[in-house]
Amino acid sequence: MKRKELKLKIKEDQKRLARKIKEQKSKRKESPNGYVHGLDYNSREYRHKHIAYCMMFNKTPYDLIERPREDNKPSKHLVDGYKEGWKGLIDDEQEIICHSS
């Protein structure tokens, strides 16, 4: 898969996940104690994928993506895991635009 194709696929996946989170949040008022199964997991997944996406595709330094409280740092292991998984999907041979003589 080309880098641009992967970038668009991840972007679409993030949009779907964001819609799902929005739906889950709207159900909090209906549920006892405001708990909706899966909301915490989906929110965490979205956050870490967003950080990995920005760092990998946009080359954005972490401190420009977010500035969390000291007790709310993201999992470096998860972010690195997403980036490594995505790198494995990119076909490097297709990335060559022109050969130098």
HELIX and SHEET records of a PDB file:
HELIX    1   1 ARG A    3  SER A   26  1                                  24    
HELIX    2   2 PRO A   32  GLY A   34  5                                   3    
HELIX    3   3 LEU A   39  PHE A   57  1                                  19    
HELIX    4   4 TYR A   62  ILE A   65  1                                   4    
HELIX    5   5 GLU A   70  ASN A   72  5                                   3    
HELIX    6   6 LYS A   76  LEU A   89  1                                  14    
HELIX    7   7 ASP A   92  GLU A   95  5                                   4    
END                                                                             
